[in-house]
């Protein structure tokens, strides 16, 4: 079985504060190169974020092991810095890191 077939497809939701939408979009046009590298090294592939006008953020990632990928990122300094800077953008995380609130939504259908 190929590595592609073994990847999990993971979708998760977060809520961006409506007054922070423009700045959130701007920050993601300028994701730090070391953050991008750390995500790749930690096993994040085909990672996408979609943001609705009401602040609903939909994340999608393919990875061998989502909890493992989250754990590997949690050990990096760049992730700690990124999460600290981004915490103010989210509703419902109570000042915590948004990546601690990435709960996978169960997949019910996939057309390969």
Biopython code that builds the backbone (N, CA, C, O; Angstrom):
import numpy as np
from Bio.PDB.StructureBuilder import StructureBuilder

atoms = [
    (1, "UNK", "N", (0.855, -1.184, 0.000)),
    (1, "UNK", "CA", (0.000, 0.000, 0.000)),
    (1, "UNK", "C", (0.894, 1.237, 0.000)),
    (1, "UNK", "O", (1.874, 1.295, 0.742)),
    (2, "UNK", "N", (0.562, 2.219, -0.822)),
    (2, "UNK", "CA", (1.377, 3.429, -0.922)),
    (2, "UNK", "C", (1.182, 4.329, 0.292)),
    (2, "UNK", "O", (0.202, 4.217, 1.029)),
    (3, "UNK", "N", (2.146, 5.220, 0.472)),
    (3, "UNK", "CA", (2.069, 6.165, 1.583)),
    (3, "UNK", "C", (0.841, 7.055, 1.445)),
    (3, "UNK", "O", (0.199, 7.376, 2.445)),
    (4, "UNK", "N", (0.500, 7.463, 0.207)),
    (4, "UNK", "CA", (-0.686, 8.293, -0.026)),
    (4, "UNK", "C", (-1.934, 7.614, 0.516)),
    (4, "UNK", "O", (-2.762, 8.264, 1.154)),
    (5, "UNK", "N", (-2.081, 6.307, 0.271)),
    (5, "UNK", "CA", (-3.277, 5.578, 0.702)),
    (5, "UNK", "C", (-3.369, 5.467, 2.213)),
    (5, "UNK", "O", (-4.462, 5.332, 2.762)),
    (6, "UNK", "N", (-2.233, 5.521, 2.888)),
    (6, "UNK", "CA", (-2.221, 5.352, 4.324)),
    (6, "UNK", "C", (-2.502, 6.660, 5.077)),
    (6, "UNK", "O", (-2.683, 6.641, 6.295)),
    (7, "UNK", "N", (-2.540, 7.765, 4.383)),
    (7, "UNK", "CA", (-2.774, 9.050, 5.051)),
    (7, "UNK", "C", (-4.226, 9.183, 5.508)),
    (7, "UNK", "O", (-5.160, 8.758, 4.829)),
    (8, "UNK", "N", (-4.372, 9.777, 6.661)),
    (8, "UNK", "CA", (-5.692, 10.156, 7.161)),
    (8, "UNK", "C", (-6.056, 11.499, 6.547)),
    (8, "UNK", "O", (-5.200, 12.373, 6.408)),
    (9, "UNK", "N", (-7.294, 11.664, 6.188)),
    (9, "UNK", "CA", (-7.811, 12.974, 5.794)),
    (9, "UNK", "C", (-8.536, 13.511, 7.018)),
    (9, "UNK", "O", (-9.455, 12.873, 7.533)),
    (10, "UNK", "N", (-8.122, 14.683, 7.480)),
    (10, "UNK", "CA", (-8.677, 15.230, 8.721)),
    (10, "UNK", "C", (-9.267, 16.607, 8.444)),
    (10, "UNK", "O", (-8.634, 17.458, 7.819)),
    (11, "UNK", "N", (-10.477, 16.804, 8.916)),
    (11, "UNK", "CA", (-11.144, 18.099, 8.847)),
    (11, "UNK", "C", (-11.440, 18.532, 10.279)),
    (11, "UNK", "O", (-11.814, 17.714, 11.120)),
    (12, "UNK", "N", (-11.270, 19.824, 10.546)),
    (12, "UNK", "CA", (-11.573, 20.356, 11.881)),
    (12, "UNK", "C", (-12.137, 21.766, 11.726)),
    (12, "UNK", "O", (-11.957, 22.409, 10.692)),
    (13, "UNK", "N", (-12.815, 22.233, 12.763)),
    (13, "UNK", "CA", (-13.413, 23.565, 12.776)),
    (13, "UNK", "C", (-12.858, 24.384, 13.929)),
    (13, "UNK", "O", (-12.591, 23.863, 15.012)),
    (14, "UNK", "N", (-12.692, 25.662, 13.678)),
    (14, "UNK", "CA", (-12.389, 26.647, 14.716)),
    (14, "UNK", "C", (-13.210, 27.892, 14.391)),
    (14, "UNK", "O", (-13.799, 27.985, 13.314)),
    (15, "UNK", "N", (-13.251, 28.832, 15.304)),
    (15, "UNK", "CA", (-14.015, 30.061, 15.094)),
    (15, "UNK", "C", (-13.113, 31.271, 15.248)),
    (15, "UNK", "O", (-12.571, 31.517, 16.325)),
    (16, "UNK", "N", (-12.952, 32.023, 14.171)),
    (16, "UNK", "CA", (-12.173, 33.255, 14.194)),
    (16, "UNK", "C", (-13.112, 34.400, 14.580)),
    (16, "UNK", "O", (-14.251, 34.458, 14.118)),
    (17, "UNK", "N", (-12.636, 35.291, 15.412)),
    (17, "UNK", "CA", (-13.441, 36.449, 15.803)),
    (17, "UNK", "C", (-13.730, 37.287, 14.555)),
    (17, "UNK", "O", (-12.814, 37.592, 13.791)),
    (18, "UNK", "N", (-14.994, 37.661, 14.342)),
    (18, "UNK", "CA", (-15.358, 38.405, 13.126)),
    (18, "UNK", "C", (-14.542, 39.681, 12.909)),
    (18, "UNK", "O", (-14.233, 40.031, 11.770)),
    (19, "UNK", "N", (-14.197, 40.368, 13.979)),
    (19, "UNK", "CA", (-13.433, 41.611, 13.833)),
    (19, "UNK", "C", (-11.960, 41.348, 13.478)),
    (19, "UNK", "O", (-11.218, 42.291, 13.199)),
    (20, "UNK", "N", (-11.538, 40.098, 13.487)),
    (20, "UNK", "CA", (-10.147, 39.742, 13.204)),
    (20, "UNK", "C", (-9.965, 39.074, 11.837)),
    (20, "UNK", "O", (-8.856, 38.653, 11.509)),
    (21, "UNK", "N", (-11.022, 38.970, 11.039)),
    (21, "UNK", "CA", (-10.951, 38.227, 9.778)),
    (21, "UNK", "C", (-9.888, 38.766, 8.826)),
    (21, "UNK", "O", (-9.096, 37.990, 8.292)),
    (22, "UNK", "N", (-9.857, 40.062, 8.607)),
    (22, "UNK", "CA", (-8.910, 40.643, 7.649)),
    (22, "UNK", "C", (-7.471, 40.389, 8.102)),
    (22, "UNK", "O", (-6.626, 40.006, 7.292)),
    (23, "UNK", "N", (-7.193, 40.594, 9.362)),
    (23, "UNK", "CA", (-5.831, 40.373, 9.859)),
    (23, "UNK", "C", (-5.472, 38.886, 9.835)),
    (23, "UNK", "O", (-4.326, 38.535, 9.553)),
    (24, "UNK", "N", (-6.428, 38.014, 10.126)),
    (24, "UNK", "CA", (-6.181, 36.573, 10.071)),
    (24, "UNK", "C", (-5.785, 36.163, 8.647)),
    (24, "UNK", "O", (-4.825, 35.416, 8.453)),
    (25, "UNK", "N", (-6.522, 36.650, 7.671)),
    (25, "UNK", "CA", (-6.191, 36.355, 6.271)),
    (25, "UNK", "C", (-4.795, 36.873, 5.926)),
    (25, "UNK", "O", (-4.013, 36.177, 5.277)),
    (26, "UNK", "N", (-4.489, 38.082, 6.356)),
    (26, "UNK", "CA", (-3.185, 38.679, 6.077)),
    (26, "UNK", "C", (-2.066, 37.823, 6.672)),
    (26, "UNK", "O", (-1.073, 37.546, 5.999)),
    (27, "UNK", "N", (-2.218, 37.410, 7.911)),
    (27, "UNK", "CA", (-1.177, 36.602, 8.559)),
    (27, "UNK", "C", (-0.943, 35.293, 7.811)),
    (27, "UNK", "O", (0.183, 34.797, 7.759)),
    (28, "UNK", "N", (-2.002, 34.735, 7.235)),
    (28, "UNK", "CA", (-1.852, 33.460, 6.537)),
    (28, "UNK", "C", (-1.330, 33.619, 5.109)),
    (28, "UNK", "O", (-0.951, 32.634, 4.476)),
    (29, "UNK", "N", (-1.310, 34.833, 4.606)),
    (29, "UNK", "CA", (-0.608, 35.077, 3.340)),
    (29, "UNK", "C", (0.890, 35.169, 3.596)),
    (29, "UNK", "O", (1.694, 35.087, 2.668)),
    (30, "UNK", "N", (1.255, 35.339, 4.858)),
    (30, "UNK", "CA", (2.649, 35.563, 5.242)),
    (30, "UNK", "C", (3.131, 34.557, 6.296)),
    (30, "UNK", "O", (3.885, 34.919, 7.199)),
    (31, "UNK", "N", (2.698, 33.301, 6.182)),
    (31, "UNK", "CA", (3.123, 32.289, 7.155)),
    (31, "UNK", "C", (4.643, 32.169, 7.098)),
    (31, "UNK", "O", (5.230, 32.061, 6.021)),
    (32, "UNK", "N", (5.263, 32.188, 8.259)),
    (32, "UNK", "CA", (6.718, 32.148, 8.358)),
    (32, "UNK", "C", (7.269, 30.911, 7.656)),
    (32, "UNK", "O", (6.714, 29.822, 7.799)),
    (33, "UNK", "N", (8.351, 31.066, 6.902)),
    (33, "UNK", "CA", (8.967, 29.905, 6.239)),
    (33, "UNK", "C", (9.337, 28.790, 7.223)),
    (33, "UNK", "O", (9.192, 27.611, 6.897)),
    (34, "UNK", "N", (9.814, 29.148, 8.425)),
    (34, "UNK", "CA", (10.172, 28.111, 9.395)),
    (34, "UNK", "C", (8.941, 27.388, 9.945)),
    (34, "UNK", "O", (9.038, 26.231, 10.353)),
    (35, "UNK", "N", (7.782, 28.060, 9.962)),
    (35, "UNK", "CA", (6.540, 27.405, 10.368)),
    (35, "UNK", "C", (6.106, 26.422, 9.287)),
    (35, "UNK", "O", (5.707, 25.297, 9.590)),
    (36, "UNK", "N", (6.183, 26.843, 8.034)),
    (36, "UNK", "CA", (5.833, 25.953, 6.926)),
    (36, "UNK", "C", (6.723, 24.717, 6.931)),
    (36, "UNK", "O", (6.242, 23.602, 6.727)),
    (37, "UNK", "N", (8.016, 24.910, 7.161)),
    (37, "UNK", "CA", (8.959, 23.786, 7.194)),
    (37, "UNK", "C", (8.652, 22.850, 8.366)),
    (37, "UNK", "O", (8.687, 21.629, 8.210)),
    (38, "UNK", "N", (8.355, 23.412, 9.527)),
    (38, "UNK", "CA", (8.051, 22.591, 10.704)),
    (38, "UNK", "C", (6.791, 21.755, 10.476)),
    (38, "UNK", "O", (6.749, 20.583, 10.851)),
    (39, "UNK", "N", (5.773, 22.344, 9.867)),
    (39, "UNK", "CA", (4.555, 21.587, 9.568)),
    (39, "UNK", "C", (4.865, 20.412, 8.650)),
    (39, "UNK", "O", (4.424, 19.290, 8.900)),
    (40, "UNK", "N", (5.610, 20.663, 7.608)),
    (40, "UNK", "CA", (5.975, 19.579, 6.675)),
    (40, "UNK", "C", (6.766, 18.488, 7.385)),
    (40, "UNK", "O", (6.482, 17.302, 7.222)),
    (41, "UNK", "N", (7.756, 18.892, 8.171)),
    (41, "UNK", "CA", (8.582, 17.924, 8.891)),
    (41, "UNK", "C", (7.770, 17.109, 9.899)),
    (41, "UNK", "O", (8.092, 15.952, 10.169)),
    (42, "UNK", "N", (6.721, 17.714, 10.451)),
    (42, "UNK", "CA", (5.884, 17.035, 11.441)),
    (42, "UNK", "C", (4.827, 16.136, 10.798)),
    (42, "UNK", "O", (4.068, 15.466, 11.499)),
    (43, "UNK", "N", (4.779, 16.123, 9.468)),
    (43, "UNK", "CA", (3.865, 15.213, 8.787)),
    (43, "UNK", "C", (2.554, 15.817, 8.323)),
    (43, "UNK", "O", (1.602, 15.083, 8.057)),
    (44, "UNK", "N", (2.481, 17.150, 8.219)),
    (44, "UNK", "CA", (1.285, 17.812, 7.721)),
    (44, "UNK", "C", (1.407, 17.932, 6.195)),
    (44, "UNK", "O", (2.365, 18.520, 5.694)),
    (45, "UNK", "N", (0.448, 17.380, 5.467)),
    (45, "UNK", "CA", (0.461, 17.419, 4.005)),
    (45, "UNK", "C", (-0.893, 17.928, 3.507)),
    (45, "UNK", "O", (-1.928, 17.717, 4.139)),
    (46, "UNK", "N", (-0.855, 18.598, 2.367)),
    (46, "UNK", "CA", (-2.095, 19.134, 1.771)),
    (46, "UNK", "C", (-2.922, 19.887, 2.809)),
    (46, "UNK", "O", (-4.141, 19.725, 2.876)),
    (47, "UNK", "N", (-2.262, 20.701, 3.610)),
    (47, "UNK", "CA", (-2.915, 21.447, 4.684)),
    (47, "UNK", "C", (-3.556, 22.698, 4.094)),
    (47, "UNK", "O", (-2.891, 23.506, 3.445)),
    (48, "UNK", "N", (-4.858, 22.844, 4.329)),
    (48, "UNK", "CA", (-5.611, 23.995, 3.827)),
    (48, "UNK", "C", (-6.502, 24.548, 4.921)),
    (48, "UNK", "O", (-6.997, 23.812, 5.775)),
    (49, "UNK", "N", (-6.698, 25.850, 4.882)),
    (49, "UNK", "CA", (-7.652, 26.522, 5.762)),
    (49, "UNK", "C", (-8.634, 27.282, 4.893)),
    (49, "UNK", "O", (-8.250, 27.925, 3.916)),
    (50, "UNK", "N", (-9.911, 27.204, 5.259)),
    (50, "UNK", "CA", (-10.981, 27.904, 4.560)),
    (50, "UNK", "C", (-11.695, 28.757, 5.601)),
    (50, "UNK", "O", (-12.003, 28.277, 6.692)),
    (51, "UNK", "N", (-11.959, 30.021, 5.269)),
    (51, "UNK", "CA", (-12.525, 30.951, 6.242)),
    (51, "UNK", "C", (-13.786, 31.600, 5.690)),
    (51, "UNK", "O", (-13.752, 32.299, 4.677)),
    (52, "UNK", "N", (-14.895, 31.358, 6.371)),
    (52, "UNK", "CA", (-16.170, 31.949, 5.991)),
    (52, "UNK", "C", (-16.284, 33.351, 6.572)),
    (52, "UNK", "O", (-15.589, 33.677, 7.534)),
    (53, "UNK", "N", (-17.145, 34.180, 6.007)),
    (53, "UNK", "CA", (-17.303, 35.576, 6.446)),
    (53, "UNK", "C", (-17.803, 35.719, 7.884)),
    (53, "UNK", "O", (-17.610, 36.768, 8.498)),
    (54, "UNK", "N", (-18.441, 34.684, 8.427)),
    (54, "UNK", "CA", (-18.887, 34.750, 9.828)),
    (54, "UNK", "C", (-17.807, 34.260, 10.797)),
    (54, "UNK", "O", (-18.035, 34.191, 12.004)),
    (55, "UNK", "N", (-16.621, 33.919, 10.257)),
    (55, "UNK", "CA", (-15.510, 33.504, 11.091)),
    (55, "UNK", "C", (-15.328, 32.005, 11.221)),
    (55, "UNK", "O", (-14.374, 31.558, 11.858)),
    (56, "UNK", "N", (-16.224, 31.209, 10.631)),
    (56, "UNK", "CA", (-16.053, 29.760, 10.696)),
    (56, "UNK", "C", (-14.806, 29.377, 9.898)),
    (56, "UNK", "O", (-14.713, 29.651, 8.701)),
    (57, "UNK", "N", (-13.861, 28.747, 10.572)),
    (57, "UNK", "CA", (-12.618, 28.307, 9.954)),
    (57, "UNK", "C", (-12.675, 26.791, 9.800)),
    (57, "UNK", "O", (-12.872, 26.064, 10.774)),
    (58, "UNK", "N", (-12.501, 26.331, 8.581)),
    (58, "UNK", "CA", (-12.491, 24.900, 8.284)),
    (58, "UNK", "C", (-11.063, 24.530, 7.891)),
    (58, "UNK", "O", (-10.501, 25.088, 6.948)),
    (59, "UNK", "N", (-10.497, 23.597, 8.617)),
    (59, "UNK", "CA", (-9.150, 23.125, 8.320)),
    (59, "UNK", "C", (-9.190, 21.737, 7.739)),
    (59, "UNK", "O", (-10.032, 20.918, 8.108)),
    (60, "UNK", "N", (-8.266, 21.471, 6.818)),
    (60, "UNK", "CA", (-8.147, 20.155, 6.205)),
    (60, "UNK", "C", (-6.664, 19.817, 6.114)),
    (60, "UNK", "O", (-5.856, 20.648, 5.700)),
    (61, "UNK", "N", (-6.315, 18.610, 6.498)),
    (61, "UNK", "CA", (-4.929, 18.158, 6.418)),
    (61, "UNK", "C", (-4.911, 16.658, 6.146)),
    (61, "UNK", "O", (-5.813, 15.924, 6.551)),
    (62, "UNK", "N", (-3.884, 16.229, 5.466)),
    (62, "UNK", "CA", (-3.636, 14.805, 5.276)),
    (62, "UNK", "C", (-2.361, 14.473, 6.028)),
    (62, "UNK", "O", (-1.362, 15.184, 5.919)),
    (63, "UNK", "N", (-2.399, 13.390, 6.793)),
    (63, "UNK", "CA", (-1.261, 13.008, 7.621)),
    (63, "UNK", "C", (-1.338, 11.527, 7.956)),
    (63, "UNK", "O", (-2.409, 10.923, 7.892)),
    (64, "UNK", "N", (-0.219, 10.955, 8.307)),
    (64, "UNK", "CA", (-0.202, 9.543, 8.706)),
    (64, "UNK", "C", (-0.910, 9.351, 10.054)),
    (64, "UNK", "O", (-1.584, 8.345, 10.273)),
    (65, "UNK", "N", (-0.748, 10.320, 10.943)),
    (65, "UNK", "CA", (-1.254, 10.200, 12.306)),
    (65, "UNK", "C", (-1.511, 11.616, 12.834)),
    (65, "UNK", "O", (-0.568, 12.321, 13.193)),
    (66, "UNK", "N", (-2.765, 12.031, 12.883)),
    (66, "UNK", "CA", (-3.093, 13.404, 13.242)),
    (66, "UNK", "C", (-2.615, 13.765, 14.645)),
    (66, "UNK", "O", (-1.997, 14.813, 14.835)),
    (67, "UNK", "N", (-2.891, 12.916, 15.622)),
    (67, "UNK", "CA", (-2.459, 13.225, 16.992)),
    (67, "UNK", "C", (-0.935, 13.284, 17.073)),
    (67, "UNK", "O", (-0.384, 14.119, 17.790)),
    (68, "UNK", "N", (-0.262, 12.411, 16.349)),
    (68, "UNK", "CA", (1.197, 12.447, 16.311)),
    (68, "UNK", "C", (1.710, 13.721, 15.670)),
    (68, "UNK", "O", (2.675, 14.316, 16.150)),
    (69, "UNK", "N", (1.063, 14.147, 14.577)),
    (69, "UNK", "CA", (1.470, 15.383, 13.894)),
    (69, "UNK", "C", (1.264, 16.592, 14.806)),
    (69, "UNK", "O", (2.106, 17.488, 14.853)),
    (70, "UNK", "N", (0.143, 16.616, 15.531)),
    (70, "UNK", "CA", (-0.092, 17.688, 16.502)),
    (70, "UNK", "C", (0.979, 17.670, 17.596)),
    (70, "UNK", "O", (1.517, 18.715, 17.964)),
    (71, "UNK", "N", (1.280, 16.491, 18.106)),
    (71, "UNK", "CA", (2.277, 16.362, 19.175)),
    (71, "UNK", "C", (3.656, 16.804, 18.708)),
    (71, "UNK", "O", (4.372, 17.488, 19.440)),
    (72, "UNK", "N", (4.030, 16.417, 17.496)),
    (72, "UNK", "CA", (5.341, 16.829, 16.985)),
    (72, "UNK", "C", (5.416, 18.346, 16.852)),
    (72, "UNK", "O", (6.440, 18.946, 17.180)),
    (73, "UNK", "N", (4.348, 18.969, 16.377)),
    (73, "UNK", "CA", (4.343, 20.431, 16.274)),
    (73, "UNK", "C", (4.409, 21.085, 17.645)),
    (73, "UNK", "O", (5.058, 22.119, 17.807)),
    (74, "UNK", "N", (3.750, 20.501, 18.624)),
    (74, "UNK", "CA", (3.710, 21.080, 19.974)),
    (74, "UNK", "C", (5.093, 21.161, 20.606)),
    (74, "UNK", "O", (5.301, 21.946, 21.531)),
    (75, "UNK", "N", (6.035, 20.369, 20.126)),
    (75, "UNK", "CA", (7.383, 20.387, 20.699)),
    (75, "UNK", "C", (8.285, 21.439, 20.064)),
    (75, "UNK", "O", (9.415, 21.631, 20.512)),
    (76, "UNK", "N", (7.804, 22.123, 19.028)),
    (76, "UNK", "CA", (8.667, 23.074, 18.323)),
    (76, "UNK", "C", (8.519, 24.490, 18.866)),
    (76, "UNK", "O", (7.433, 24.919, 19.254)),
    (77, "UNK", "N", (9.620, 25.189, 18.883)),
    (77, "UNK", "CA", (9.614, 26.589, 19.312)),
    (77, "UNK", "C", (8.804, 27.455, 18.352)),
    (77, "UNK", "O", (8.071, 28.345, 18.785)),
    (78, "UNK", "N", (8.932, 27.201, 17.057)),
    (78, "UNK", "CA", (8.211, 28.022, 16.081)),
    (78, "UNK", "C", (6.706, 27.888, 16.274)),
    (78, "UNK", "O", (5.985, 28.875, 16.125)),
    (79, "UNK", "N", (6.218, 26.711, 16.596)),
    (79, "UNK", "CA", (4.788, 26.534, 16.838)),
    (79, "UNK", "C", (4.350, 27.273, 18.097)),
    (79, "UNK", "O", (3.286, 27.892, 18.115)),
    (80, "UNK", "N", (5.151, 27.215, 19.132)),
    (80, "UNK", "CA", (4.807, 27.949, 20.366)),
    (80, "UNK", "C", (4.685, 29.445, 20.068)),
    (80, "UNK", "O", (3.751, 30.101, 20.529)),
    (81, "UNK", "N", (5.636, 29.979, 19.292)),
    (81, "UNK", "CA", (5.592, 31.409, 18.945)),
    (81, "UNK", "C", (4.381, 31.723, 18.070)),
    (81, "UNK", "O", (3.688, 32.712, 18.310)),
    (82, "UNK", "N", (4.119, 30.898, 17.062)),
    (82, "UNK", "CA", (2.984, 31.129, 16.158)),
    (82, "UNK", "C", (1.669, 31.071, 16.936)),
    (82, "UNK", "O", (0.826, 31.957, 16.798)),
    (83, "UNK", "N", (1.495, 30.035, 17.749)),
    (83, "UNK", "CA", (0.257, 29.881, 18.506)),
    (83, "UNK", "C", (0.047, 31.048, 19.469)),
    (83, "UNK", "O", (-1.082, 31.505, 19.645)),
    (84, "UNK", "N", (1.110, 31.528, 20.085)),
    (84, "UNK", "CA", (0.998, 32.668, 21.006)),
    (84, "UNK", "C", (0.531, 33.913, 20.254)),
    (84, "UNK", "O", (-0.309, 34.660, 20.756)),
    (85, "UNK", "N", (1.063, 34.137, 19.067)),
    (85, "UNK", "CA", (0.660, 35.303, 18.277)),
    (85, "UNK", "C", (-0.761, 35.180, 17.742)),
    (85, "UNK", "O", (-1.444, 36.189, 17.568)),
    (86, "UNK", "N", (-1.210, 33.966, 17.479)),
    (86, "UNK", "CA", (-2.517, 33.763, 16.848)),
    (86, "UNK", "C", (-3.658, 33.571, 17.852)),
    (86, "UNK", "O", (-4.824, 33.612, 17.458)),
    (87, "UNK", "N", (-3.356, 33.365, 19.125)),
    (87, "UNK", "CA", (-4.388, 33.067, 20.129)),
    (87, "UNK", "C", (-5.491, 34.119, 20.169)),
    (87, "UNK", "O", (-6.656, 33.780, 20.378)),
    (88, "UNK", "N", (-5.147, 35.379, 19.975)),
    (88, "UNK", "CA", (-6.132, 36.459, 20.060)),
    (88, "UNK", "C", (-7.184, 36.421, 18.946)),
    (88, "UNK", "O", (-8.203, 37.106, 19.034)),
    (89, "UNK", "N", (-6.947, 35.636, 17.914)),
    (89, "UNK", "CA", (-7.843, 35.603, 16.762)),
    (89, "UNK", "C", (-9.044, 34.681, 16.951)),
    (89, "UNK", "O", (-10.001, 34.766, 16.182)),
    (90, "UNK", "N", (-9.020, 33.811, 17.946)),
    (90, "UNK", "CA", (-10.019, 32.746, 18.049)),
    (90, "UNK", "C", (-11.010, 32.941, 19.173)),
    (90, "UNK", "O", (-10.654, 33.371, 20.271)),
    (91, "UNK", "N", (-12.261, 32.618, 18.885)),
    (91, "UNK", "CA", (-13.302, 32.512, 19.908)),
    (91, "UNK", "C", (-13.296, 31.083, 20.429)),
    (91, "UNK", "O", (-13.011, 30.141, 19.689)),
    (92, "UNK", "N", (-13.612, 30.933, 21.703)),
    (92, "UNK", "CA", (-13.810, 29.606, 22.268)),
    (92, "UNK", "C", (-12.560, 28.864, 22.679)),
    (92, "UNK", "O", (-12.648, 27.698, 23.062)),
    (93, "UNK", "N", (-11.397, 29.492, 22.615)),
    (93, "UNK", "CA", (-10.179, 28.792, 23.034)),
    (93, "UNK", "C", (-9.685, 29.298, 24.394)),
    (93, "UNK", "O", (-8.703, 28.785, 24.930)),
    (94, "UNK", "N", (-10.356, 30.284, 24.936)),
    (94, "UNK", "CA", (-10.073, 30.787, 26.283)),
    (94, "UNK", "C", (-8.603, 31.131, 26.497)),
    (94, "UNK", "O", (-8.036, 30.823, 27.545)),
    (95, "UNK", "N", (-7.993, 31.765, 25.511)),
    (95, "UNK", "CA", (-6.606, 32.174, 25.629)),
    (95, "UNK", "C", (-5.605, 31.055, 25.427)),
    (95, "UNK", "O", (-4.399, 31.280, 25.524)),
    (96, "UNK", "N", (-6.082, 29.855, 25.149)),
    (96, "UNK", "CA", (-5.191, 28.722, 24.917)),
    (96, "UNK", "C", (-4.748, 28.700, 23.462)),
    (96, "UNK", "O", (-5.144, 29.547, 22.662)),
    (97, "UNK", "N", (-3.926, 27.724, 23.137)),
    (97, "UNK", "CA", (-3.477, 27.544, 21.760)),
    (97, "UNK", "C", (-4.597, 26.942, 20.929)),
    (97, "UNK", "O", (-5.241, 25.979, 21.344)),
    (98, "UNK", "N", (-4.825, 27.506, 19.767)),
    (98, "UNK", "CA", (-5.894, 27.008, 18.895)),
    (98, "UNK", "C", (-5.648, 25.564, 18.483)),
    (98, "UNK", "O", (-6.603, 24.811, 18.295)),
    (99, "UNK", "N", (-4.383, 25.159, 18.338)),
    (99, "UNK", "CA", (-4.112, 23.787, 17.902)),
    (99, "UNK", "C", (-4.544, 22.754, 18.939)),
    (99, "UNK", "O", (-4.656, 21.572, 18.616)),
    (100, "UNK", "N", (-4.786, 23.176, 20.171)),
    (100, "UNK", "CA", (-5.299, 22.271, 21.191)),
    (100, "UNK", "C", (-6.798, 22.024, 21.018)),
    (100, "UNK", "O", (-7.361, 21.145, 21.670)),
    (101, "UNK", "N", (-7.439, 22.793, 20.149)),
    (101, "UNK", "CA", (-8.879, 22.684, 19.919)),
    (101, "UNK", "C", (-9.211, 22.100, 18.550)),
    (101, "UNK", "O", (-10.364, 22.145, 18.120)),
    (102, "UNK", "N", (-8.221, 21.560, 17.871)),
    (102, "UNK", "CA", (-8.435, 20.950, 16.563)),
    (102, "UNK", "C", (-8.954, 19.528, 16.765)),
    (102, "UNK", "O", (-8.171, 18.586, 16.891)),
    (103, "UNK", "N", (-10.265, 19.381, 16.794)),
    (103, "UNK", "CA", (-10.887, 18.077, 17.003)),
    (103, "UNK", "C", (-11.381, 17.579, 15.645)),
    (103, "UNK", "O", (-12.200, 18.239, 15.006)),
    (104, "UNK", "N", (-10.893, 16.426, 15.201)),
    (104, "UNK", "CA", (-11.311, 15.920, 13.888)),
    (104, "UNK", "C", (-12.812, 15.673, 13.807)),
    (104, "UNK", "O", (-13.439, 15.202, 14.757)),
    (105, "UNK", "N", (-13.367, 16.003, 12.651)),
    (105, "UNK", "CA", (-14.756, 15.714, 12.340)),
    (105, "UNK", "C", (-14.777, 14.376, 11.606)),
    (105, "UNK", "O", (-14.037, 14.212, 10.636)),
    (106, "UNK", "N", (-15.583, 13.430, 12.024)),
    (106, "UNK", "CA", (-15.594, 12.128, 11.370)),
    (106, "UNK", "C", (-15.984, 12.217, 9.891)),
    (106, "UNK", "O", (-16.953, 12.882, 9.525)),
    (107, "UNK", "N", (-15.209, 11.536, 9.060)),
    (107, "UNK", "CA", (-15.494, 11.478, 7.632)),
    (107, "UNK", "C", (-16.603, 10.456, 7.386)),
    (107, "UNK", "O", (-16.575, 9.359, 7.943)),
    (108, "UNK", "N", (-17.565, 10.812, 6.562)),
    (108, "UNK", "CA", (-18.646, 9.881, 6.231)),
    (108, "UNK", "C", (-18.648, 9.463, 4.761)),
    (108, "UNK", "O", (-19.327, 8.502, 4.399)),
    (109, "UNK", "N", (-17.897, 10.170, 3.906)),
    (109, "UNK", "CA", (-17.839, 9.807, 2.491)),
    (109, "UNK", "C", (-16.586, 10.380, 1.871)),
    (109, "UNK", "O", (-16.175, 11.497, 2.184)),
    (110, "UNK", "N", (-15.988, 9.611, 0.997)),
    (110, "UNK", "CA", (-14.815, 10.070, 0.239)),
    (110, "UNK", "C", (-14.862, 9.431, -1.145)),
    (110, "UNK", "O", (-15.028, 8.218, -1.270)),
    (111, "UNK", "N", (-14.713, 10.252, -2.180)),
    (111, "UNK", "CA", (-14.652, 9.757, -3.549)),
    (111, "UNK", "C", (-13.221, 9.933, -4.046)),
    (111, "UNK", "O", (-12.826, 11.041, -4.408)),
    (112, "UNK", "N", (-12.448, 8.861, -4.066)),
    (112, "UNK", "CA", (-11.064, 8.986, -4.514)),
    (112, "UNK", "C", (-10.958, 9.238, -6.027)),
    (112, "UNK", "O", (-9.854, 9.366, -6.556)),
]
sb = StructureBuilder()
sb.init_structure("model")
sb.init_model(0)
sb.init_chain("A")
sb.init_seg("    ")
for serial, (resi, resn, name, xyz) in enumerate(atoms, 1):
    if name == "N":
        sb.init_residue(resn, " ", resi, " ")
    sb.init_atom(name, np.array(xyz, "f"), 0.0, 1.0, " ", f" {name:<3s}", serial, name[0])
structure = sb.get_structure()
